Amino acid sequence: MLQTSNYTTPNLKIKTSDFTLTLFLIFGAFFTPTYLNLPLYGQISLYFGSLFTFIALLTLPKRLSIFVLISNVIAMHFQIASSLMALILVAEYLTVMYLIKRHVNPLISVSLFWSLFGFPAILAIFYLLAGDPLTNALFTSLTVALNGFVCGVFALMIYRLIPLNNHFKRTKSPPRKYAAVVLELCIIVVLMPTILVALFFTWYSTSDTESKVGNELDIYALQLQNNISQRLNHNLNTVLSVAETIDSLDNIQAYSDILNAVVNSNQDFESMLIAEVDGSVKLAGPTIYNDFIKENKINLTKRKYFKNTIERRQPVVSEIVKSFGDNSRAIIATTAPIIVDDKIIGVTQGAIWLKDLIDIETLSSIEENDVQIIISDQNGSVIYASEALNLDDGERFSANASFHPFVRLSPVTNINNIPYMFEVKSNKHNWQVYTLASPRKVIQGILDYFFASILILLLSFCLVIVFSRRLSASITKPLVNLESFVAGKISEEALIYESKVSQEMVNVSQNLIESYQLSQAFNQRLKEQVAEQTAKLTNLNDQLYLNSRIDSLTNLLNRGAFDQDAQVLKQKCVAEDTSYAIAIIDIDHFKKINDQHGHTAGDRCIKHVANRLTQVFDNSNLIARYGGEEYVVMITNASLEECVSSCELLRSLIQNDSIIYEQETIMFTISVGLAFYKQNKEIEYEKSITNADDMLYKSKTSGRNQVSTIKL
């Protein structure tokens, strides 16, 4: 007959409603972080992917909600490229799920996670691992924690307003206190709008501040770009005018006065040159440079700007180059081709010291406003850089945009590991003018607004707690009185008096009193019946326990009971340093008795041996039927001689006894194996039985009807 098991297979069937909700939440958790986030401060935004994870946690079985979590983690990982932040989301899910299963309110669970673990963990990520300044790391961590809290509250609000299935009701969690319900309601209705309004005004103010800083940088960059372009164009027109006056290089000295006059009249030019097409310099102004040119045979063919002038047949502004001579310095060269009869016969060049190219007054007026300036040529070499930037003239610079958490509208670059917001303007010569400002201007405004908002939120939270406790107390006091009455703490008169807050409460109290009186009488009768049934069950259990230890045929201990008691008795002998013996008795040729006289006669023989055992061995010894026609005795407080004597007495009695069964006389003998333990008392129990069994085997093989003994 097949037995049915009490084990039931878990119900793995997924409801259609759960499956549909899971698909919707997976879609929302995956696409919301990418396509639906609210910019808050700079690059910091509110991401609502966790909102769907919380709803899944509250409404779906774990095996489905985990898929929503995975989709949210993947989306966030691609959005912010941080595995550690993805792990924070997983930790939040597991922690909140654990706390809810432990009957902690979901709102409190979210708050505990972000205050005790989430916020410190994120602060460590940004401050210790990413190396952000402490203020920035603290601000970012608070914002992320606030993001998690907001998502949790929104999820709870949706869960309370929309009739969704509560997965955690299946865990039979205790009902919440009314004060917790009121507090949750106040936070959702009062605190959440306060948070959203504070965040909106902070976002608006910081965006406005950032826009103003960006516009200021743009105006300064445009001002500098126009100033530099005007001076470069003026210098290009000057060298072009000189080139147009030259019709031949045969009598080059005739143009010396022109070069000297131009240099003296143009404060930007440090010198001017006239070179042939092959690059050899023929004339310089001032005239003091002519001897140097002749001695050193100066040639311009290796200069890139000289080649460009020849190839393009138009004026050119050079990159930063070094002037000729031992004391060479960085200069900018402006060149123009000398064209006679549509043929280039040479080039005119004007050299400008870098420090003379920039209007110092304009730079100073801009830098006084905490704005730094970089001017670079077409190759990115620095022509001018504000002293605070620690950049050298001629150093290569490119503004590689980098991430900054508090700046969103303006690009940011790092110079010597210091972040700067910047704007850049280029002229027709591909020179770049950068105006830069520290993000501190924006950050300070953000921090002021943010920490003011945090303070307001904390004060609002304290007021919400006080208000919710008072409101819940006024509502729940009559209900608490009902509980106190049932517990016997207040009288009926006090209950009626305290319940007069409303007529409904008075009616409930009166009905409760009547029900309580009926239940008390019922409980008394039930206690009496329970006591009676308990006594019966106790007696029945005692009888069952006894039956589980006693052999039903012989009323001796069975094998299991003997093994259990014998091991305890053996340990006692070891502890008291006393000897003990194990005797195993077996009926000789028992199968022949069964075959000749039947099993009933065999049972009579088994019972007869049991009776003789109880006569020979007193109650201080353990006697048991060990199985079939085999018996076992554990003898204590006896010498080897006494043990052998008792076993011989038993053997002799059985040999001389006879059993009358159905007018037939049955006589039989027994064999005994005895193991006596004096020195080796700590031998394992199973081995002590085996030794006695070996002696029984010896008796059997030596002719039966005898006692074989071993002393150990």
C-alpha positions in Angstrom: 0.0 0.0 0.0 1.5 3.3 -1.0 2.0 5.9 1.7 1.3 9.6 0.9 3.9 12.2 2.0 3.0 15.3 3.9 5.4 17.3 1.8 3.6 19.7 -0.7 5.3 21.1 -3.8 5.5 24.9 -3.7 3.1 26.6 -6.1 5.3 27.9 -8.9 2.4 29.0 -11.1 2.6 32.7 -11.9 -0.7 34.7 -11.9 -1.4 36.5 -15.1 -1.8 39.8 -13.2 1.6 39.3 -11.5 3.2 38.5 -14.9 1.7 41.7 -16.5 2.8 43.9 -13.6 6.3 42.4 -13.7 6.7 43.2 -17.4 5.5 46.8 -16.8 7.9 47.3 -13.8 10.8 45.8 -15.7 10.2 48.2 -18.6 9.9 51.2 -16.2 13.0 50.2 -14.1 15.1 49.8 -17.3 14.1 52.9 -19.3 13.3 55.4 -16.6 16.9 56.0 -15.5 17.9 56.8 -19.1 14.9 58.7 -20.4 13.1 60.0 -17.4 15.4 61.7 -14.8 15.1 65.2 -13.3 18.2 67.3 -13.4 18.8 68.6 -9.9 22.2 70.2 -9.4 24.7 70.3 -12.3 25.2 66.7 -13.4 23.2 65.3 -10.4 19.7 64.1 -11.3 16.9 62.3 -9.6 16.6 58.8 -11.0 13.3 57.1 -10.6 14.3 53.5 -11.6 14.3 52.5 -7.9 10.7 53.5 -7.7 9.7 50.5 -9.8 12.0 48.2 -7.8 10.3 49.2 -4.6 6.8 48.7 -6.0 8.0 45.2 -7.2 9.4 44.5 -3.7 6.0 45.3 -2.1 3.7 43.6 -4.6 5.4 40.7 -6.3 6.9 37.4 -5.2 10.7 37.5 -4.7 11.3 35.3 -7.8 9.7 38.0 -10.0 10.8 41.2 -8.2 14.4 40.1 -8.6 14.0 40.6 -12.4 12.9 44.2 -11.8 15.9 44.8 -9.6 18.3 43.3 -12.3 16.8 45.6 -15.0 17.2 48.6 -12.8 20.8 47.7 -11.9 21.8 47.3 -15.5 20.2 50.6 -16.5 21.9 52.5 -13.7 25.3 50.8 -14.5 25.1 52.1 -18.1 23.8 55.5 -17.0 26.5 56.3 -14.4 29.1 53.7 -15.3 29.7 52.7 -11.6 29.6 49.1 -10.5 29.8 50.2 -6.9 26.6 52.3 -7.2 24.9 49.3 -8.8 25.9 47.2 -5.7 24.4 49.9 -3.5 21.1 49.3 -5.3 21.3 45.6 -4.7 22.2 46.1 -1.0 19.2 48.4 -0.7 16.9 45.9 -2.2 18.1 43.0 0.0 18.2 45.1 3.2 14.7 46.5 2.7 13.3 43.1 1.8 14.9 41.6 5.0 13.5 44.3 7.2 10.0 44.1 5.8 10.0 40.4 6.3 11.0 41.1 9.9 7.8 43.3 10.0 9.6 46.6 9.9 7.6 49.4 8.2 8.7 49.9 4.6 9.2 53.6 5.1 11.4 53.0 8.2 13.2 50.3 6.3 14.2 52.7 3.5 15.2 55.4 6.1 17.3 52.9 8.1 19.2 51.7 5.0 20.1 55.1 3.7 21.0 56.6 7.1 23.0 53.7 8.5 24.5 52.1 5.3 23.7 53.8 2.0 24.8 57.3 2.9 28.1 56.3 4.6 28.9 53.8 1.8 28.4 56.4 -1.0 30.4 59.0 1.0 33.2 56.5 1.1 33.0 55.9 -2.6 33.2 59.5 -3.6 35.6 60.7 -0.9 38.0 57.8 -0.5 37.8 56.0 -3.8 37.0 58.8 -6.3 39.1 61.4 -4.4 36.4 64.1 -4.4 36.7 67.0 -1.9 34.9 66.3 1.3 32.2 69.0 0.7 31.5 67.7 -2.8 31.4 64.1 -1.6 29.1 64.9 1.3 26.7 66.9 -0.9 26.6 64.2 -3.6 26.1 61.4 -1.0 23.2 63.3 0.7 21.6 63.9 -2.7 21.8 60.2 -3.7 20.4 59.2 -0.2 17.6 61.7 -0.7 17.0 60.2 -4.1 16.6 56.7 -2.6 14.3 58.1 0.1 12.1 59.9 -2.4 11.7 56.8 -4.6 10.8 54.8 -1.5 8.1 57.3 -0.4 6.7 57.6 -3.9 6.5 53.8 -4.2 4.7 53.6 -0.9 2.3 56.3 -1.9 1.5 54.5 -5.2 1.2 51.3 -3.3 -1.3 52.8 -0.8 -3.4 54.7 -3.4 -3.6 52.0 -6.1 -5.2 48.6 -5.2 -2.1 46.4 -5.7 -1.5 42.9 -4.3 0.5 42.9 -1.1 3.0 40.1 -1.3 4.1 40.5 2.3 0.6 39.8 3.7 1.4 36.1 3.0 4.1 36.3 5.7 1.4 36.9 8.3 3.1 40.0 9.6 1.5 41.7 12.7 -0.7 44.7 12.0 1.0 48.0 12.3 0.4 50.5 15.1 -2.0 53.3 14.3 0.7 55.8 15.2 2.9 54.4 12.4 0.0 54.6 9.9 -0.6 58.2 10.8 3.1 59.1 10.6 3.4 57.4 7.2 0.4 59.3 6.0 1.8 62.6 7.2 5.1 62.0 5.6 3.5 61.2 2.3 1.0 64.1 2.4 3.0 66.8 4.1 6.7 66.0 3.9 6.9 64.9 0.3 5.5 68.1 -1.2 7.9 70.1 1.0 10.8 68.1 -0.3 9.7 68.6 -3.9 9.2 72.3 -3.5 12.6 72.7 -1.8 14.3 70.7 -4.6 12.5 72.8 -7.3 13.6 76.2 -5.9 17.1 74.9 -5.3 17.3 73.6 -8.9 16.0 76.9 -10.3 18.4 79.1 -8.2 21.5 77.0 -9.1 20.6 76.8 -12.8 20.2 80.6 -12.8 23.6 81.0 -11.1 25.3 78.7 -13.5 23.8 80.5 -16.5 25.0 83.8 -15.2 28.5 82.6 -14.7 28.5 81.0 -18.2 27.2 84.2 -19.8 29.9 86.2 -18.0 32.7 83.9 -19.3 31.2 84.1 -22.8 31.2 87.9 -22.8 34.8 88.1 -21.5 36.0 85.6 -24.1 34.3 87.5 -26.9 35.8 90.8 -25.6 39.4 89.3 -25.6 38.9 87.6 -29.0 37.8 90.9 -30.6 40.7 92.8 -29.0 43.3 90.3 -30.2 41.8 90.0 -33.6 41.9 93.8 -34.1 45.6 93.9 -33.1 46.6 91.0 -35.3 44.6 92.4 -38.3 46.3 95.8 -37.8 49.8 94.1 -37.7 49.0 92.0 -40.8 47.9 95.1 -42.7 51.1 96.8 -41.7 53.4 94.1 -43.1 51.2 93.8 -46.2 51.6 97.6 -46.8 55.4 97.3 -46.5 55.3 94.3 -48.9 53.3 96.3 -51.4 55.9 99.2 -51.4 58.7 96.9 -52.5 59.0 96.4 -56.3 62.5 94.8 -56.3 65.1 93.3 -54.0 68.0 94.4 -56.1 68.5 97.6 -54.1 67.3 96.3 -50.7 69.1 98.9 -48.6 66.7 101.5 -50.0 63.9 100.0 -47.7 65.9 100.2 -44.5 64.3 103.5 -43.5 60.9 102.1 -44.1 61.5 99.1 -41.8 62.9 101.3 -39.1 60.0 103.7 -39.3 57.4 100.9 -39.1 59.1 99.4 -36.0 59.3 102.7 -34.3 55.7 103.6 -35.0 54.1 100.2 -34.2 54.5 99.4 -30.5 53.7 95.7 -31.2 56.6 95.0 -33.5 60.0 94.1 -32.0 61.6 93.8 -35.4 60.9 93.5 -39.1 62.6 91.4 -41.8 62.7 91.2 -45.6 63.7 87.7 -47.0 64.0 86.3 -50.4 62.0 83.3 -51.7 64.8 81.0 -50.7 64.4 82.2 -47.1 67.7 84.2 -46.8 67.1 87.4 -44.9 68.4 90.4 -46.8 67.4 93.3 -44.5 66.3 93.9 -40.9 64.9 96.7 -38.9 66.0 98.2 -36.6 69.4 98.4 -38.3 71.2 96.9 -35.3 70.0 93.5 -36.4 71.7 93.7 -39.9 75.1 92.8 -38.7 73.7 89.8 -36.7 71.9 88.6 -39.8 75.0 88.8 -42.0 77.2 87.0 -39.5 74.7 84.2 -38.8 73.3 83.9 -42.3 69.7 83.8 -41.0 67.3 81.7 -43.2 63.5 81.3 -42.8 62.9 78.3 -45.0 62.5 76.0 -42.0 59.8 78.2 -40.5 56.3 76.8 -41.2 54.7 80.2 -41.4 57.2 81.2 -44.1 56.3 78.3 -46.3 52.6 78.9 -45.8 53.1 82.5 -46.9 54.8 81.5 -50.1 52.3 78.7 -50.8 49.1 80.7 -50.0 50.3 84.0 -51.5 48.6 85.8 -48.6 49.4 87.3 -45.2 49.9 84.7 -42.4 50.0 84.8 -38.6 52.5 82.3 -37.3 52.3 79.9 -34.3 54.6 80.6 -31.4 58.3 80.5 -32.5 61.6 81.3 -31.0 63.5 84.4 -32.2 67.0 84.1 -33.6 70.0 84.6 -31.4 71.5 83.4 -28.1 68.8 85.1 -26.1 65.9 83.8 -28.2 62.4 84.5 -26.9 58.9 83.4 -27.9 57.5 85.5 -30.6 54.5 85.7 -33.0 55.4 86.5 -36.6 53.1 88.2 -39.0 54.2 87.8 -42.7 53.1 89.0 -46.1 54.3 88.0 -49.6 56.1 90.5 -51.8 54.5 90.1 -55.2 55.9 91.8 -58.3 54.2 91.1 -61.7 52.3 88.3 -60.2 55.4 86.6 -59.0 56.6 86.2 -55.4 60.1 87.6 -55.0 60.2 87.6 -51.2 58.4 87.9 -47.8 58.1 90.7 -45.2 57.9 89.7 -41.5 57.0 91.5 -38.4 58.0 89.9 -35.0 55.9 90.5 -31.9 56.9 89.6 -28.4 54.2 87.7 -26.7 54.0 90.0 -23.7 53.4 92.9 -26.1 50.6 91.3 -28.0 48.1 91.2 -25.1 46.4 94.3 -23.7 47.4 94.1 -20.0 44.7 96.5 -18.8 42.0 94.4 -20.4 43.4 91.2 -18.9 43.7 92.7 -15.5 40.1 94.1 -15.5 38.8 90.6 -16.3 41.1 88.7 -13.9 40.0 91.0 -11.1 36.6 89.2 -11.3 38.1 85.8 -10.5 38.2 84.9 -14.1 41.3 83.1 -15.5 42.5 83.5 -19.1 44.3 81.3 -21.6 45.2 82.4 -25.1 46.7 79.8 -27.5 47.8 79.7 -31.1 46.6 77.4 -33.8 48.8 74.6 -32.5 47.4 74.9 -29.0 50.6 76.5 -27.6 50.0 78.9 -24.8 50.5 82.5 -25.8 49.2 83.8 -22.4 47.9 82.2 -19.3 46.8 83.7 -16.0 49.4 83.3 -13.3 47.1 81.2 -11.1 46.9 78.5 -13.8 50.7 77.7 -13.6 51.0 77.3 -17.4 54.2 78.3 -19.2 54.4 80.2 -22.5 54.5 77.8 -25.4 53.1 74.9 -23.4 50.6 72.8 -25.3 47.0 73.2 -24.0 43.7 71.8 -25.0 40.5 72.1 -23.0 39.3 68.5 -22.6 35.8 68.5 -21.2 35.5 66.5 -18.0 32.7 65.6 -15.6 31.9 67.8 -12.7 28.9 66.9 -10.5 27.7 70.4 -9.9 28.0 71.9 -13.4 25.6 71.0 -16.2 25.2 74.0 -18.5 28.8 74.9 -19.0 31.8 72.7 -20.1 34.4 71.9 -17.4 38.1 71.1 -17.8 40.8 70.2 -15.4 44.0 72.2 -15.3 46.6 70.8 -12.9 43.9 68.7 -11.3 41.8 71.8 -10.6 38.4 72.0 -12.3 37.3 75.2 -14.2 34.2 76.1 -16.1 35.2 77.6 -19.4 34.1 79.3 -22.6 36.2 79.5 -25.7 36.3 81.8 -28.7 38.3 81.3 -31.9 39.4 83.9 -34.5 40.1 83.4 -38.2 43.7 82.5 -37.5 42.5 79.6 -35.3 43.7 81.2 -32.1 41.7 80.2 -29.0 40.7 82.5 -26.2 39.6 80.7 -23.0 37.9 82.3 -20.1 37.7 80.2 -17.0 36.1 80.3 -13.6 36.1 78.0 -10.7 32.9 76.1 -10.1 33.0 77.4 -6.5 30.7 80.2 -7.6 28.0 77.6 -8.5 28.9 75.1 -5.8 28.6 77.7 -3.0 25.1 78.6 -4.2 24.1 75.0 -4.4 25.4 74.2 -0.9 23.7 77.2 0.6 20.4 76.2 -0.9 20.8 72.5 -0.3 21.8 72.6 3.3 19.0 75.2 4.0 16.6 72.7 2.4 18.0 69.9 4.5 17.5 72.0 7.7 13.9 72.8 6.6 13.2 69.1 6.0 14.6 68.1 9.3 12.4 70.7 11.1 9.4 69.6 9.1 10.1 66.0 9.9 10.2 66.8 13.6 6.9 68.7 13.4 5.4 65.8 11.4 6.4 63.3 14.1 5.0 65.4 16.9 1.8 66.1 15.1 1.3 62.5 14.0 1.8 61.2 17.5 -0.7 63.6 19.0 -3.2 62.8 16.3 -2.9 59.1 16.6 -3.0 59.3 20.4 -6.4 61.1 20.3 -7.8 58.4 18.0 -6.3 55.3 19.5 -6.8 56.1 23.2 -10.3 54.6 23.3 -9.0 51.5 21.4 -6.2 51.1 23.9 -8.7 51.3 26.7 -10.6 48.4 25.1 -7.4 46.4 25.2 -6.8 47.3 28.8 -10.3 46.2 29.8 -9.8 42.8 28.2 -6.5 42.5 30.0 -8.2 43.3 33.3 -6.4 46.6 33.9 -9.4 48.9 34.0 -13.0 48.4 35.2 -16.2 48.4 33.1 -17.1 51.8 34.5 -13.8 53.3 33.5 -14.1 51.8 30.0 -17.5 53.4 29.5 -16.3 56.7 30.8 -13.2 56.9 28.6 -15.1 55.7 25.5 -17.5 58.8 25.4 -15.5 60.4 22.6 -18.2 59.2 20.3 -21.5 57.3 20.3 -20.0 54.6 18.1 -17.2 54.0 20.6 -19.7 53.7 23.5 -21.7 51.1 21.5 -18.5 49.2 20.7 -17.4 49.3 24.4 -20.8 47.9 25.7 -20.8 45.1 23.1 -17.3 44.3 24.1 -18.2 44.0 27.8 -21.0 41.6 27.0 -18.8 39.6 24.7 -16.0 39.5 27.3 -18.3 38.1 29.9 -19.5 35.4 27.6 -16.0 34.5 26.6 -14.8 34.3 30.2 -17.5 31.7 30.9 -16.6 29.8 27.8 -12.9 29.9 28.5 -13.5 28.4 32.0 -15.3 25.5 30.6 -12.7 25.1 27.9 -9.9 25.1 30.5 -11.5 22.2 32.3 -11.9 20.2 29.1 -8.3 20.9 28.1 -7.0 19.8 31.5 -9.0 16.5 31.3 -7.7 15.8 27.7 -4.2 16.7 28.7 -4.2 14.2 31.5 -5.4 11.5 29.1 -2.8 12.4 26.5 0.0 12.3 29.2 -1.0 8.8 30.2 -1.2 7.7 26.6 2.2 9.2 25.8 3.7 7.4 28.8 2.3 4.1 27.6 3.5 4.6 24.1 7.0 5.4 25.4 7.0 2.2 27.5 5.8 0.2 24.5 8.6 1.5 22.3 11.1 0.1 24.8 9.6 -3.2 25.8 9.5 -6.5 23.8 5.8 -7.4 23.6 6.5 -11.2 23.8 8.9 -11.4 26.8 8.2 -8.0 28.6 12.0 -7.5 28.5 13.8 -4.5 27.1 14.1 -4.5 23.3 17.4 -4.1 21.5 17.1 -0.3 21.0 16.2 0.3 24.7 19.1 -1.9 25.8 21.7 -0.2 23.6 20.6 3.2 24.9 20.6 2.2 28.6 23.7 0.0 28.3 25.8 2.9 26.9 24.8 5.1 29.8 25.5 2.3 32.3 28.9 1.7 30.7 29.8 5.3 31.1 28.8 5.2 34.7 31.0 2.1 35.3 34.0 3.9 33.6 33.4 7.0 35.8 33.2 5.0 39.0 36.0 2.6 38.0 33.9 -0.5 38.4 33.9 -3.6 36.3 31.0 -4.8 34.1 30.2 -7.8 31.9 28.2 -8.4 28.7 26.5 -11.8 28.3 24.8 -12.9 25.1 22.5 -16.0 25.4 21.2 -17.9 22.4 18.8 -20.9 22.3 20.4 -24.0 20.7 18.8 -25.5 17.7 15.9 -23.1 17.9 15.0 -23.5 14.3 14.5 -27.3 14.9 12.0 -26.4 17.7 10.0 -24.2 15.3 10.1 -26.8 12.5 9.0 -29.7 14.8 6.6 -28.0 17.1 5.6 -24.8 15.4 6.2 -21.2 16.1 3.8 -21.0 19.0 5.9 -23.6 20.8 9.0 -21.5 19.9 7.4 -18.5 21.5 6.8 -20.5 24.6 10.5 -21.4 24.7 11.5 -17.7 24.2 9.2 -16.7 27.1 10.5 -19.4 29.3 14.2 -18.3 28.9 13.1 -14.7 29.6 11.5 -15.8 32.9 14.6 -17.7 33.9 16.8 -14.7 33.1 14.7 -12.5 35.4 15.1 -15.1 38.1 18.8 -15.5 37.8 19.8 -11.8 37.3 18.4 -9.1 39.7 17.1 -5.7 38.8 20.6 -4.1 39.0 21.4 -5.7 35.7 20.1 -4.9 32.2 18.2 -7.8 30.6 16.9 -7.6 27.0 15.7 -9.7 24.1 18.3 -8.8 21.5 16.4 -10.4 18.6 14.8 -13.7 17.7 16.0 -16.3 20.1 18.9 -14.2 21.4 19.2 -12.3 24.7 21.7 -10.0 26.2 22.5 -9.1 29.8 24.7 -6.3 31.2 26.0 -7.3 34.6 27.4 -4.8 37.0 28.8 -4.9 40.6 30.0 -8.4 40.2 33.3 -10.3 39.9 34.2 -12.5 37.0 33.5 -15.6 39.1 30.1 -14.3 40.1 29.3 -13.6 36.4 30.4 -17.0 35.3 28.4 -18.6 38.2 25.2 -16.8 37.2 25.6 -17.8 33.6 26.3 -21.4 34.5 23.2 -21.4 36.8 21.1 -20.1 33.9 22.5 -22.7 31.5 21.9 -25.5 34.1 18.3 -24.5 34.8 17.4 -24.3 31.1 19.0 -27.7 30.5 17.0 -29.3 33.3 13.7 -27.6 32.4 11.1 -29.0 30.2 8.1 -27.4 28.5 4.8 -29.2 27.9 3.2 -28.1 24.7 0.2 -30.0 23.2 1.0 -33.1 25.3 4.6 -33.0 24.0 7.6 -32.4 26.1 10.1 -30.0 24.7 13.7 -29.8 26.2 16.4 -27.5 24.9 19.7 -25.9 25.9 21.4 -22.5 25.6 24.8 -21.3 24.7 26.3 -18.3 26.5 29.1 -15.9 25.5 30.5 -13.7 28.3 32.9 -10.8 28.0 34.1 -9.4 31.3 35.7 -5.9 31.4 38.0 -4.9 34.2 41.1 -3.2 32.7 39.7 -2.2 29.3 36.4 -0.6 30.5 36.8 2.3 28.1 36.5 0.0 25.1 33.8 1.2 22.5 30.3 -0.1 23.3 30.0 -1.8 19.9 33.3 -3.7 20.5 32.1 -4.8 23.9 29.1 -6.4 22.3 31.2 -7.9 19.5 33.5 -9.6 22.1 30.6 -11.2 23.9 29.2 -12.4 20.5 32.6 -13.9 19.6 32.4 -15.9 22.9 28.9 -17.0 22.0 30.2 -18.2 18.6 32.9 -20.1 20.5 30.3 -21.9 22.6 28.3 -22.8 19.5 31.2 -24.2 17.7 32.5 -26.1 20.7 29.4 -28.2 21.1 26.8 -25.8 22.5 25.2 -25.9 26.0 28.2 -24.2 27.5 29.5 -20.8 28.7 32.6 -19.3 27.0 34.3 -16.4 28.8 36.9 -13.7 28.0 38.4 -11.3 30.4 39.5 -7.9 29.2 
